[in-house]
Amino acid sequence: MKKMEWFGYTGKILSVDLSENKLDILEADPKVYEKYMGGTGYAAHIIHKNLKKIKDPEDESNIMVFATGPLTIDGIPNGGRVTVGSISPETGIWGETHIGTWFAIEMKKAGFDAIIVKGKAEKPVYLFLHNRNVEIRDASKYWGKDIHETIESLRKDLNDSTIKALAIGPAGEKKVKISIIANEEGFGGRCGLGAVMGSKNLKAIVAKGTRTVPVAYPEELREFLKELIKKLTKGGTGLRRYGSAGGVKGYHVLGNLPIRNFLWGKWDDDKVAKISGESLTENYLKRPFACTLCPIACKRLVEVKNGKYFKEFVGLGPEYETVGLLGSNLLVDDLEAIIKANNMCDRLGLDTISTGNVIGFLFDAAERGIVDKNLEGLTLEWGNAETVHKLIEKIAYREGIGDILAEGVKKAAEKLGAPELAVEIKGLEMPAHDGRAYWSHGLSHVTMNRGADHLGWPHMPFKGISVPELGIKAFDNRYIDGDELIETVIKMQNLMIIYDSLIICKYAFAAGLTVTDIIKLLYFVTGKEYTPEKLMEIANRIWKVQRKINNELGITAKDDKLPLRMATPHANRTDTQVPPIEKWLPRYYELRGLTEDGVVKEID
């Protein structure tokens, strides 16, 4: 009889202690996978289990978990992703980020479902994984290189152009608290986890594998994937044509696009059109770019020739969040300037969302006379792209004012005496989605566990997308009130937690992946039967574990609130409304199984 428990998994966990220069291969516990699945669920379980040992996010006692999931298998569309979980150096609470990259597939094929890293190396190192042969190698020669240079140098030195890696750039090395973990195709931007790698002197992880991950029903899986890939390819047509930035103009109409540090709800239509996905496609698109195993290809490979900021450039262009935060939020309407800012962040290792926020805060503070408009040779004014580019470099290397901004917007605003201008929740900067445009986003932003977070995708039912298996209907009103809103937000948050535990890209949802499809994939891969109710049970448990981590680090109901800027009507429009968060939270807590103070009662 077949052994069923490891279908979809390798059953092995790599444990790395950089302080002791020690490597261990551990047997995975199938009961943990039953309860937490993988990805963000597994990472949260490990962090919570070890939380009392963690003294500080930048201390060697902090733990990083790189976790795949049961659908991280070559051939499964949108399945090439890895979760990284840790205690965030920016927020001091639960931190997670997700990276679309072939590295995830290679890590699994090398024989590991997850990598747990603790300790601190005496000098820069990188991990080298090859079919369960693991080494801690010297990375001194790569220290100081940007992310692209690091990956290219590793491939050259290893004489293998096919190796896949994740790395940090100078920002991570300098422990910038808005730094990322990335490679040339995928970017783990949120929560400053690049600084955790930097604090451990871990420059990169290289993975190469040839092992096969067994699945329960390979023939049935192959047949199902033929039709699924066709469906997702067709459903992703709009994203493939214009990228995620195709939403810029539509979101501007609704008041969802960040403008002038989230103060305004509208901008000049012509300026918005200049930075839209349509403009990017018309003027700079070389071809759509797909992350690993993706039939949608929402990313943009762009080309600039004889431009203002590039003599010649071919590389990834900005996505919606980047256009919003480094474009409209700063009143920059020059798309080439945004492409430049995006590329600088990608190479130096900065989160474009957080970077756009801290620069927006600085411009806001300068306009109000809180800081000098002429600072360190810079002219701090809205729309000044040259200043934006110089600030990105200062932040990455912690130079001058960049050293303050490198701490993240909450700490920077406190230090400069203007906390009311910081647009953040629980210390994490606001993404390019506004709770005043979608009330569902307002409630979700304050209750997502890593802080201000759009990836609960709570607004999708309010864009007309239903999820019948979960009882989620499509709405034509963005401002519904009461239990229907609260229950919809919880269900969408839970569904997206499942996506992050499988781990697959959420644009598969936008392209038509259903809960029924997920259940079929899980059955063909793992041999186990799931129901919508079972998936919601797992997701609710994961959410509670993350919340429990936060509770133990001091987070309660007092922290579940919108920033002042987003709790105030837009300055220049009247058709968006401030969500009554305090009214909804008691019922949200009740449905989640929390106390009135927002504390987890128990985890089943």
C-alpha positions as CSV (number, residue, x, y, z in Angstrom):
1,M,0.0,0.0,0.0
2,K,1.2,3.5,-0.8
3,K,2.5,5.8,1.9
4,M,0.1,8.7,1.6
5,E,1.3,11.2,4.2
6,W,4.2,12.6,2.1
7,F,2.4,13.0,-1.2
8,G,2.9,16.6,-2.1
9,Y,5.7,17.0,0.5
10,T,9.3,15.8,0.9
11,G,8.9,15.2,4.6
12,K,12.2,16.9,5.3
13,I,13.0,20.2,7.0
14,L,16.4,21.8,6.9
15,S,17.5,23.4,10.2
16,V,20.4,25.8,10.0
17,D,22.2,27.3,13.0
18,L,24.6,29.9,11.7
19,S,26.2,30.7,15.1
20,E,27.2,27.1,15.5
21,N,27.8,26.5,11.8
22,K,25.5,23.5,12.2
23,L,23.1,21.8,9.7
24,D,20.4,19.3,10.6
25,I,17.9,17.5,8.4
26,L,14.7,17.0,10.4
27,E,11.8,14.7,9.8
28,A,8.6,16.7,9.3
29,D,5.6,16.0,11.5
30,P,2.6,15.0,9.3
31,K,0.2,16.2,12.0
32,V,1.6,19.7,11.6
33,Y,0.9,19.6,7.9
34,E,-2.6,18.4,8.6
35,K,-3.2,21.5,10.8
36,Y,-1.1,24.1,9.0
37,M,-0.7,22.8,5.4
38,G,2.6,24.7,4.5
39,G,3.8,28.2,3.5
40,T,2.5,30.8,5.9
41,G,0.8,28.3,8.1
42,Y,3.9,26.3,8.7
43,A,6.0,29.4,9.2
44,A,3.6,30.8,11.8
45,H,3.6,27.5,13.6
46,I,7.4,27.3,13.9
47,I,7.7,31.0,14.9
48,H,5.0,30.6,17.6
49,K,6.6,27.4,18.9
50,N,10.0,29.2,19.3
51,L,8.7,32.7,20.2
52,K,9.8,32.7,23.8
53,K,13.4,32.1,22.7
54,I,13.4,35.2,20.4
55,K,14.9,38.2,22.2
56,D,14.8,40.8,19.4
57,P,14.1,40.7,15.6
58,E,17.7,41.6,14.9
59,D,19.2,39.3,17.5
60,E,20.7,36.0,16.5
61,S,17.8,34.3,18.4
62,N,15.3,35.4,15.7
63,I,14.2,32.7,13.4
64,M,13.5,32.8,9.7
65,V,11.3,30.1,8.0
66,F,11.4,29.7,4.3
67,A,8.4,27.4,3.5
68,T,6.9,25.8,0.5
69,G,3.5,24.1,0.3
70,P,1.8,21.0,-1.1
71,L,1.2,22.7,-4.4
72,T,4.9,23.8,-4.8
73,I,5.3,21.2,-7.6
74,D,6.7,21.6,-11.1
75,G,3.8,21.8,-13.5
76,I,1.2,23.2,-11.2
77,P,0.2,26.7,-12.5
78,N,1.0,29.6,-10.2
79,G,2.6,27.2,-7.7
80,G,6.2,28.5,-7.9
81,R,6.2,30.5,-4.6
82,V,7.9,30.5,-1.2
83,T,6.8,32.1,2.0
84,V,9.3,33.7,4.4
85,G,8.2,34.2,8.0
86,S,9.9,35.8,10.9
87,I,9.5,38.5,13.6
88,S,9.7,41.7,11.6
89,P,12.5,44.2,12.5
90,E,10.3,47.0,11.3
91,T,7.1,46.2,13.3
92,G,8.4,43.9,16.0
93,I,5.5,41.5,15.4
94,W,4.6,38.7,13.0
95,G,6.2,39.3,9.6
96,E,5.7,37.4,6.4
97,T,6.4,37.9,2.7
98,H,5.8,35.8,-0.4
99,I,8.1,35.4,-3.4
100,G,7.1,34.1,-6.8
101,T,10.3,32.4,-8.0
102,W,11.7,29.1,-9.4
103,F,13.7,29.0,-6.3
104,A,10.7,27.5,-4.5
105,I,10.5,24.6,-7.0
106,E,14.3,24.0,-6.8
107,M,14.2,24.1,-3.0
108,K,11.5,21.4,-3.0
109,K,13.4,19.3,-5.6
110,A,16.5,19.6,-3.5
111,G,14.5,17.7,-0.9
112,F,13.2,20.3,1.6
113,D,9.7,21.5,2.4
114,A,11.1,24.3,4.6
115,I,14.3,25.8,5.8
116,I,14.6,27.1,9.4
117,V,17.4,29.5,10.0
118,K,18.6,30.8,13.3
119,G,21.9,32.3,14.7
120,K,24.4,34.7,13.1
121,A,27.4,33.8,11.0
122,E,30.8,35.4,12.0
123,K,31.2,36.6,8.4
124,P,29.0,36.8,5.3
125,V,27.8,33.4,4.1
126,Y,25.4,31.8,1.8
127,L,23.6,28.4,1.9
128,F,24.1,26.0,-0.9
129,L,21.5,23.3,-1.3
130,H,21.9,20.4,-3.8
131,N,19.8,17.3,-3.4
132,R,19.9,17.3,0.4
133,N,23.6,18.1,0.3
134,V,23.9,21.4,2.2
135,E,26.8,23.6,2.8
136,I,27.4,27.0,4.5
137,R,29.8,28.8,2.2
138,D,31.7,32.1,2.4
139,A,29.9,35.0,0.8
140,S,32.4,37.8,1.6
141,K,33.0,38.5,-2.1
142,Y,29.3,39.1,-2.7
143,W,28.8,41.4,0.3
144,G,28.1,44.9,-1.1
145,K,26.7,43.7,-4.4
146,D,23.2,44.4,-5.4
147,I,20.7,41.6,-5.8
148,H,21.1,41.1,-9.5
149,E,24.9,41.3,-9.3
150,T,24.8,38.7,-6.5
151,I,22.7,36.2,-8.4
152,E,24.8,36.7,-11.6
153,S,28.1,36.3,-9.7
154,L,26.9,33.2,-7.9
155,R,26.0,31.6,-11.2
156,K,29.3,32.5,-12.7
157,D,31.3,31.3,-9.8
158,L,29.4,28.0,-9.6
159,N,29.7,27.7,-13.4
160,D,26.0,27.0,-13.6
161,S,23.6,29.5,-15.2
162,T,20.6,27.4,-14.1
163,I,20.9,27.8,-10.4
164,K,18.2,29.6,-8.5
165,A,18.8,31.8,-5.5
166,L,17.3,34.3,-3.1
167,A,19.5,37.2,-1.9
168,I,19.6,40.5,-0.2
169,G,21.1,43.7,-1.5
170,P,22.9,46.6,0.3
171,A,19.7,47.6,2.1
172,G,19.5,44.2,3.8
173,E,23.1,44.3,4.6
174,K,22.7,47.7,6.3
175,K,19.7,46.3,8.2
176,V,17.3,48.7,6.5
177,K,13.9,47.9,8.1
178,I,12.1,48.1,4.8
179,S,14.5,45.8,2.9
180,I,13.5,42.8,0.8
181,I,14.6,39.3,-0.1
182,A,14.5,38.8,-3.8
183,N,16.1,37.6,-7.1
184,E,15.7,38.9,-10.6
185,E,12.1,37.6,-11.0
186,G,10.5,37.6,-7.6
187,F,10.4,40.1,-4.7
188,G,9.6,39.5,-1.1
189,G,8.8,43.1,-0.2
190,R,7.0,43.4,3.1
191,C,8.0,43.5,6.7
192,G,11.7,44.2,6.2
193,L,12.8,40.6,6.3
194,G,15.9,41.4,4.3
195,A,17.2,43.0,7.4
196,V,16.8,39.8,9.3
197,M,19.0,38.0,6.7
198,G,21.4,40.9,7.0
199,S,21.5,40.7,10.8
200,K,22.5,37.0,10.4
201,N,25.2,37.8,7.8
202,L,23.2,35.5,5.4
203,K,23.7,37.0,1.9
204,A,21.9,34.4,-0.2
205,I,20.4,30.9,-0.4
206,V,21.1,28.8,-3.5
207,A,19.0,25.8,-4.4
208,K,19.4,23.1,-7.1
209,G,17.6,19.8,-7.1
210,T,16.6,16.9,-9.3
211,R,14.5,14.9,-6.8
212,T,10.9,14.2,-7.7
213,V,8.1,15.2,-5.3
214,P,5.6,12.3,-5.3
215,V,1.9,12.9,-6.0
216,A,-1.0,10.6,-5.2
217,Y,-2.7,10.5,-8.6
218,P,-0.3,11.7,-11.3
219,E,-2.4,10.7,-14.3
220,E,-5.5,12.4,-13.0
221,L,-3.4,15.5,-12.0
222,R,-2.0,15.7,-15.5
223,E,-5.4,15.6,-17.2
224,F,-6.9,18.1,-14.8
225,L,-4.0,20.5,-15.3
226,K,-4.5,20.6,-19.1
227,E,-8.0,22.2,-18.6
228,L,-7.0,24.3,-15.6
229,I,-4.1,25.9,-17.5
230,K,-6.4,26.8,-20.4
231,K,-8.9,28.3,-18.0
232,L,-6.3,30.4,-16.1
233,T,-4.7,31.5,-19.4
234,K,-8.0,32.8,-20.7
235,G,-9.0,34.3,-17.4
236,G,-5.7,36.2,-17.1
237,T,-6.0,37.9,-20.4
238,G,-6.5,41.4,-18.9
239,L,-3.6,41.0,-16.5
240,R,-1.4,39.8,-19.3
241,R,-2.4,42.7,-21.6
242,Y,-1.9,45.5,-19.1
243,G,-0.3,44.1,-16.0
244,S,-1.6,44.8,-12.5
245,A,-1.0,48.5,-13.3
246,G,-4.0,48.2,-15.6
247,G,-6.0,48.9,-12.5
248,V,-4.5,52.4,-12.0
249,K,-7.2,54.4,-13.9
250,G,-10.1,52.4,-12.5
251,Y,-8.9,52.6,-8.9
252,H,-8.4,56.4,-9.4
253,V,-12.0,56.8,-10.3
254,L,-13.0,55.0,-7.0
255,G,-10.6,56.9,-4.8
256,N,-8.5,53.8,-4.2
257,L,-5.3,55.1,-5.7
258,P,-2.8,56.7,-3.2
259,I,-2.2,60.4,-4.0
260,R,-0.1,63.0,-2.1
261,N,0.6,60.7,0.9
262,F,-3.0,59.5,0.9
263,L,-4.3,63.0,1.4
264,W,-6.1,63.3,-1.9
265,G,-8.7,61.0,-3.4
266,K,-8.3,62.2,-7.0
267,W,-5.6,63.7,-9.3
268,D,-5.6,65.0,-12.8
269,D,-6.9,62.3,-15.1
270,D,-4.3,63.0,-17.8
271,K,-1.5,62.6,-15.2
272,V,-3.0,59.3,-14.0
273,A,-3.3,58.1,-17.6
274,K,0.4,58.8,-18.2
275,I,1.4,56.3,-15.4
276,S,-1.3,53.7,-16.2
277,G,-0.8,50.1,-17.3
278,E,-2.1,51.1,-20.7
279,S,0.6,53.7,-21.0
280,L,3.2,51.3,-19.9
281,T,2.1,48.8,-22.5
282,E,2.0,51.3,-25.3
283,N,5.3,53.0,-24.6
284,Y,7.6,50.6,-22.9
285,L,6.4,47.0,-23.0
286,K,8.8,44.5,-24.5
287,R,6.7,41.5,-23.6
288,P,4.6,40.2,-20.7
289,F,6.7,38.4,-18.1
290,A,5.6,35.3,-16.2
291,C,6.8,34.2,-12.7
292,T,7.6,30.5,-12.4
293,L,4.8,28.2,-13.7
294,C,2.4,31.1,-14.4
295,P,0.1,31.1,-17.4
296,I,-1.0,34.7,-16.7
297,A,2.2,36.7,-17.1
298,C,1.1,39.9,-15.3
299,K,4.6,41.3,-14.9
300,R,6.1,43.6,-17.4
301,L,9.4,43.2,-19.2
302,V,10.0,46.8,-20.3
303,E,12.5,48.5,-22.6
304,V,13.7,52.1,-22.5
305,K,16.0,53.5,-25.2
306,N,17.6,57.0,-25.2
307,G,15.4,58.1,-22.3
308,K,15.9,60.7,-19.6
309,Y,17.0,58.2,-17.0
310,F,18.3,55.3,-19.1
311,K,20.4,55.3,-22.2
312,E,19.3,51.7,-22.7
313,F,17.4,49.5,-20.3
314,V,15.6,46.1,-20.4
315,G,14.2,44.8,-17.2
316,L,11.1,44.4,-15.1
317,G,8.7,47.3,-14.9
318,P,6.6,48.5,-12.0
319,E,3.4,46.8,-10.9
320,Y,0.3,48.5,-9.5
321,E,1.5,49.0,-6.0
322,T,4.8,50.5,-7.2
323,V,3.0,52.9,-9.6
324,G,0.7,53.9,-6.8
325,L,3.3,54.5,-4.1
326,L,6.3,55.7,-6.1
327,G,4.1,57.5,-8.7
328,S,0.8,59.1,-7.8
329,N,1.5,59.1,-4.1
330,L,4.5,61.3,-4.8
331,L,2.8,63.2,-7.6
332,V,5.3,61.8,-10.1
333,D,3.7,61.4,-13.5
334,D,6.8,60.4,-15.4
335,L,6.5,56.7,-16.1
336,E,10.2,56.4,-17.0
337,A,11.1,57.9,-13.7
338,I,8.9,55.3,-11.9
339,I,10.6,52.5,-13.9
340,K,14.0,53.9,-12.7
341,A,12.8,54.1,-9.1
342,N,11.4,50.5,-9.3
343,N,14.7,49.2,-10.7
344,M,16.7,50.9,-8.1
345,C,14.6,49.4,-5.3
346,D,14.7,46.0,-6.9
347,R,18.5,46.0,-7.2
348,L,19.3,47.7,-3.9
349,G,16.8,45.6,-2.1
350,L,14.0,47.9,-0.9
351,D,10.2,47.4,-0.7
352,T,8.7,49.8,-3.2
353,I,5.5,50.1,-1.1
354,S,7.3,51.1,2.0
355,T,9.8,53.3,0.1
356,G,7.0,55.3,-1.5
357,N,5.4,55.7,1.9
358,V,8.5,57.0,3.7
359,I,9.3,59.4,0.8
360,G,5.7,60.6,0.7
361,F,5.8,61.2,4.5
362,L,9.0,63.3,4.0
363,F,7.6,65.4,1.2
364,D,4.5,65.9,3.4
365,A,6.5,67.0,6.4
366,A,8.6,69.3,4.2
367,E,5.5,71.0,2.8
368,R,4.3,71.6,6.3
369,G,7.6,73.0,7.5
370,I,8.4,70.2,9.8
371,V,11.6,69.5,8.0
372,D,13.6,71.8,5.7
373,K,12.5,71.7,2.1
374,N,16.2,72.0,1.1
375,L,17.8,69.1,2.9
376,E,21.3,67.6,2.3
377,G,21.3,69.1,-1.2
378,L,17.9,67.7,-2.0
379,T,14.7,69.6,-3.0
380,L,11.9,68.0,-1.1
381,E,8.8,68.7,-3.2
382,W,6.0,66.7,-4.7
383,G,6.7,65.4,-8.2
384,N,10.5,65.7,-8.0
385,A,11.7,62.4,-9.5
386,E,15.4,63.2,-9.2
387,T,14.9,63.7,-5.4
388,V,13.0,60.4,-5.2
389,H,15.9,58.6,-6.9
390,K,18.5,60.2,-4.6
391,L,16.4,59.3,-1.5
392,I,16.1,55.7,-2.6
393,E,19.9,55.5,-2.6
394,K,20.2,57.3,0.7
395,I,17.7,54.9,2.3
396,A,19.4,51.8,1.0
397,Y,22.8,52.9,2.3
398,R,21.5,54.6,5.5
399,E,23.0,57.9,4.5
400,G,21.9,61.2,6.1
401,I,18.1,61.5,6.2
402,G,18.0,58.0,4.6
403,D,19.2,56.6,7.9
404,I,16.0,57.9,9.6
405,L,13.7,56.8,6.8
406,A,15.3,53.4,6.8
407,E,13.6,52.7,10.1
408,G,10.2,52.7,8.4
409,V,7.6,55.4,8.4
410,K,6.3,55.0,11.9
411,K,9.7,55.4,13.6
412,A,10.8,58.0,11.2
413,A,7.7,60.1,11.8
414,E,8.1,59.8,15.6
415,K,11.7,60.8,15.4
416,L,10.9,63.9,13.2
417,G,7.9,64.9,15.3
418,A,5.1,64.2,12.9
419,P,3.5,60.9,13.8
420,E,0.1,62.1,12.4
421,L,1.6,62.0,8.9
422,A,2.6,58.4,9.0
423,V,0.2,56.2,7.1
424,E,0.7,52.8,8.7
425,I,-0.9,50.1,10.8
426,K,1.0,48.2,13.5
427,G,4.2,49.8,12.0
428,L,3.7,48.6,8.4
429,E,3.2,51.1,5.7
430,M,-0.1,51.3,3.8
431,P,-0.3,49.6,0.4
432,A,-2.0,51.2,-2.6
433,H,-5.5,50.3,-1.5
434,D,-7.7,52.6,0.5
435,G,-10.3,51.7,3.2
436,R,-12.2,54.9,2.2
437,A,-12.8,53.4,-1.3
438,Y,-13.6,49.9,-0.1
439,W,-14.9,49.5,3.4
440,S,-13.9,45.9,3.3
441,H,-10.2,47.0,2.9
442,G,-10.6,49.2,5.9
443,L,-11.6,46.4,8.2
444,S,-9.1,44.0,6.6
445,H,-6.2,46.4,6.9
446,V,-6.6,46.7,10.7
447,T,-7.1,42.9,11.3
448,M,-4.4,41.4,9.0
449,N,-1.6,40.1,11.2
450,R,1.4,41.6,9.6
451,G,0.0,45.1,9.7
452,A,-1.4,47.2,6.8
453,D,-2.0,44.6,4.3
454,H,-4.1,44.4,1.1
455,L,-3.4,40.7,0.4
456,G,-6.5,39.5,2.3
457,W,-8.1,40.6,-1.1
458,P,-11.3,41.6,0.8
459,H,-12.4,43.9,-2.0
460,M,-12.8,41.3,-4.7
461,P,-16.5,40.5,-3.9
462,F,-17.1,44.2,-4.1
463,K,-15.6,44.1,-7.6
464,G,-18.2,41.6,-8.6
465,I,-16.4,38.3,-7.9
466,S,-18.3,35.7,-5.9
467,V,-17.0,32.5,-4.2
468,P,-20.1,30.3,-4.0
469,E,-18.4,27.4,-2.2
470,L,-17.8,29.8,0.7
471,G,-21.1,31.5,0.5
472,I,-19.5,34.8,-0.7
473,K,-21.7,36.7,-3.1
474,A,-20.8,39.5,-5.4
475,F,-21.8,43.0,-4.3
476,D,-22.6,46.2,-6.2
477,N,-22.1,48.4,-3.1
478,R,-18.6,49.2,-1.7
479,Y,-20.1,50.5,1.6
480,I,-22.3,47.7,2.9
481,D,-22.4,47.5,6.7
482,G,-22.9,44.9,9.4
483,D,-22.4,41.1,9.6
484,E,-22.5,40.6,5.9
485,L,-19.4,42.8,5.4
486,I,-17.6,41.3,8.5
487,E,-18.2,37.7,7.4
488,T,-17.1,38.4,3.9
489,V,-13.9,40.0,5.0
490,I,-13.1,37.0,7.3
491,K,-13.9,34.5,4.6
492,M,-11.7,36.3,2.0
493,Q,-8.9,36.7,4.5
494,N,-9.1,32.9,5.2
495,L,-9.2,32.0,1.6
496,M,-6.0,34.1,0.9
497,I,-4.3,32.4,3.9
498,I,-5.0,29.1,2.2
499,Y,-3.4,30.5,-1.0
500,D,-0.4,31.5,1.1
501,S,-0.2,28.1,2.6
502,L,-0.5,26.0,-0.5
503,I,1.5,28.3,-1.7
504,I,0.1,29.7,-4.9
505,C,-0.2,33.2,-6.5
506,K,-3.4,35.1,-5.7
507,Y,-3.7,36.3,-9.3
508,A,-4.9,32.7,-10.0
509,F,-8.0,33.7,-8.1
510,A,-8.5,36.7,-10.3
511,A,-8.0,34.5,-13.4
512,G,-10.7,32.1,-12.2
513,L,-9.2,29.5,-9.9
514,T,-12.1,28.2,-7.7
515,V,-12.2,26.6,-4.3
516,T,-13.4,23.5,-6.1
517,D,-10.3,23.6,-8.2
518,I,-8.1,23.9,-5.1
519,I,-9.8,20.9,-3.5
520,K,-9.3,18.8,-6.7
521,L,-5.6,19.8,-6.8
522,L,-5.1,18.9,-3.2
523,Y,-6.8,15.5,-3.8
524,F,-4.7,14.6,-6.8
525,V,-1.5,15.8,-5.2
526,T,-1.9,14.6,-1.5
527,G,-4.5,11.9,-1.9
528,K,-6.5,13.6,0.9
529,E,-10.1,14.9,0.6
530,Y,-10.7,18.5,1.7
531,T,-13.9,20.4,1.9
532,P,-14.5,24.2,1.9
533,E,-15.3,23.9,5.6
534,K,-12.0,22.1,6.3
535,L,-10.0,24.7,4.4
536,M,-11.7,27.5,6.4
537,E,-10.9,25.6,9.6
538,I,-7.2,25.4,8.7
539,A,-7.1,29.1,7.7
540,N,-8.8,30.3,10.8
541,R,-6.3,28.3,12.9
542,I,-3.4,29.9,11.0
543,W,-4.8,33.4,11.5
544,K,-5.2,32.7,15.2
545,V,-1.6,31.5,15.5
546,Q,-0.4,34.7,13.9
547,R,-2.6,36.7,16.1
548,K,-1.4,34.8,19.2
549,I,2.2,35.7,18.2
550,N,1.1,39.3,18.1
551,N,-0.8,39.1,21.4
552,E,2.3,37.7,23.1
553,L,4.3,40.6,21.6
554,G,1.8,43.2,23.0
555,I,-0.8,43.6,20.2
556,T,-4.4,43.9,21.4
557,A,-7.6,45.7,20.2
558,K,-5.9,49.1,20.8
559,D,-3.7,48.4,17.8
560,D,-6.5,47.5,15.4
561,K,-7.0,51.0,14.0
562,L,-6.6,53.0,10.9
563,P,-4.0,55.8,10.7
564,L,-5.3,59.3,11.2
565,R,-4.9,60.1,7.5
566,M,-7.1,57.1,6.4
567,A,-9.6,57.7,9.3
568,T,-10.2,61.2,7.8
569,P,-12.2,61.9,4.6
570,H,-10.2,62.6,1.4
571,A,-9.2,66.3,1.1
572,N,-10.6,66.7,-2.4
573,R,-13.5,64.4,-2.9
574,T,-16.8,63.6,-1.1
575,D,-17.9,60.3,-2.7
576,T,-15.6,58.1,-0.6
577,Q,-16.5,57.3,3.0
578,V,-14.5,56.6,6.2
579,P,-15.2,53.0,7.4
580,P,-16.6,52.8,11.0
581,I,-14.0,50.3,12.1
582,E,-14.6,50.5,15.9
583,K,-18.3,49.6,15.3
584,W,-17.3,46.4,13.5
585,L,-14.4,45.1,15.6
586,P,-16.4,43.6,18.5
587,R,-18.4,41.4,16.1
588,Y,-15.2,40.6,14.1
589,Y,-13.5,39.5,17.3
590,E,-16.5,37.3,18.3
591,L,-16.5,35.5,14.9
592,R,-12.8,35.0,15.1
593,G,-13.0,33.6,18.7
594,L,-11.2,36.5,20.4
595,T,-11.9,38.3,23.6
596,E,-13.3,41.8,23.6
597,D,-9.7,43.0,23.9
598,G,-8.7,41.2,20.7
599,V,-6.8,38.4,22.4
600,V,-6.9,34.8,21.2
601,K,-8.8,32.6,23.6
602,E,-7.6,29.2,22.4
603,I,-6.2,27.5,19.3
604,D,-7.7,24.2,18.4
